[in-house]
Every structure is written in C-alpha cells, then in structure tokens.
Amino acid sequence: MCHIYNVRQGANKVESMKNILEKAAEARAGVVHTPKKPRSAYDYFDGDRRTNIEIDIGWGTKKGYVTQEVKRRWNALSKQEREPYEEEARQDMERFNTQNK
C-alpha cells in the first residue's frame, strides 16, 4: 500500500510540474488568464472559522452540517464583528477591478 501511495504521489508531482511548465509556456506566448473572482465576506469568515467549528462540533461530522453551523454563526454576528471580513472582501473586489481593467 505504501509503495502504491508513493507512486501516486510521484504521479501527482509530475502532473503538477506539467501544469507549471504549461503555464510558463502560455506566459511566454502572451496568453492572458482572467483574474480570480473576488471572495465575499462570508467566504473570508468561512475560511477563518471553519476549522474551529469542525473541532467544536466534532471531526466526524458531515460537511453539510459544518456548513450549516458556519452559516448559523455568520448570521449571529453583529455588524461590528462582520466588519473585518467585509473589509477584506472590499479589498479583494478592488484587486479584482484593477486586474480586470
């Protein structure tokens, strides 16, 4: 089993290297990629708190239940508690707008 895992892991590294080389070739050829879409304030909250929420409700819990708990806690936040996440979302939107010009 361990040997199979190492072979698969090596194959993943080869695929990653291929992707890197393809992107480099595209950059040299002048291919332009669209910028990443901006993340919402909820997305930043989710990224910041999801692991802690998974620990709180148990690691074996299905993802759907974790998502429900993240949503419940997001809805329970006051405006002041949401402000840092909304600020990050505003900055990300500005980044997206400048890259999209």
C-alpha positions in Angstrom: 0.0 0.0 0.0 2.8 2.4 0.9 4.5 1.7 -2.4 1.3 2.4 -4.4 0.9 5.7 -2.5 4.4 6.8 -3.3 3.8 6.0 -7.0 0.6 8.0 -7.0 2.3 10.8 -5.1 5.1 10.9 -7.7 2.5 10.9 -10.5 0.8 13.9 -8.8 4.2 15.7 -8.7 4.7 15.0 -12.4 1.2 16.4 -13.2 2.0 19.5 -11.1 5.3 20.0 -13.0 3.4 19.7 -16.3 0.9 22.3 -15.2 3.8 24.7 -14.2 5.6 24.2 -17.5 2.3 24.7 -19.5 1.6 28.0 -17.6 5.1 29.2 -18.2 4.8 28.4 -21.9 1.5 30.3 -22.1 3.0 33.3 -20.3 5.9 33.4 -22.8 3.3 33.1 -25.7 1.3 36.0 -24.2 -1.8 34.1 -23.2 -3.7 36.1 -20.6 -5.6 34.5 -17.8 -8.6 36.1 -16.2 -8.2 37.1 -12.6 -9.7 35.1 -9.8 -13.2 36.2 -8.8 -13.4 38.2 -5.6 -14.4 36.5 -2.4 -17.3 37.5 -0.3 -17.2 38.5 3.4 -18.8 35.2 4.2 -16.1 33.3 2.3 -13.4 35.0 4.4 -15.4 34.2 7.6 -15.8 30.6 6.4 -12.0 30.3 5.7 -11.2 31.8 9.0 -13.5 29.9 11.3 -14.4 26.5 9.6 -11.6 24.5 11.2 -12.5 25.8 14.7 -16.2 25.0 14.1 -15.3 21.5 12.9 -13.4 21.0 16.2 -16.3 22.4 18.2 -18.9 20.1 16.7 -16.7 17.1 16.1 -14.3 16.0 13.3 -16.6 13.1 12.1 -19.4 15.5 11.3 -20.6 15.6 7.7 -19.6 18.7 5.7 -23.2 19.8 5.2 -23.7 20.1 9.0 -20.5 22.0 9.3 -21.7 24.4 6.6 -25.0 24.9 8.4 -23.2 25.7 11.6 -20.9 28.2 9.8 -23.9 29.9 8.3 -25.7 30.0 11.6 -22.7 31.6 13.3 -22.3 34.1 10.4 -25.9 35.1 10.7 -25.4 35.6 14.5 -22.6 38.1 14.0 -23.2 41.8 14.7 -22.2 44.4 12.1 -19.0 45.2 14.1 -18.0 41.6 14.2 -18.6 41.3 10.4 -16.6 44.4 9.6 -13.1 42.8 9.3 -14.4 40.3 6.8 -16.3 42.9 4.9 -13.1 45.0 4.7 -11.2 42.0 3.3 -14.0 41.5 0.7 -13.8 45.2 -0.3 -10.0 44.9 -0.8 -10.4 41.8 -2.8 -13.1 43.5 -5.0 -10.7 46.4 -5.6 -8.0 43.9 -6.6 -10.3 42.2 -9.0 -11.4 45.5 -10.5 -7.9 46.7 -11.1 -6.8 43.4 -12.6 -9.9 43.3 -14.8 -9.2 46.7 -16.5 
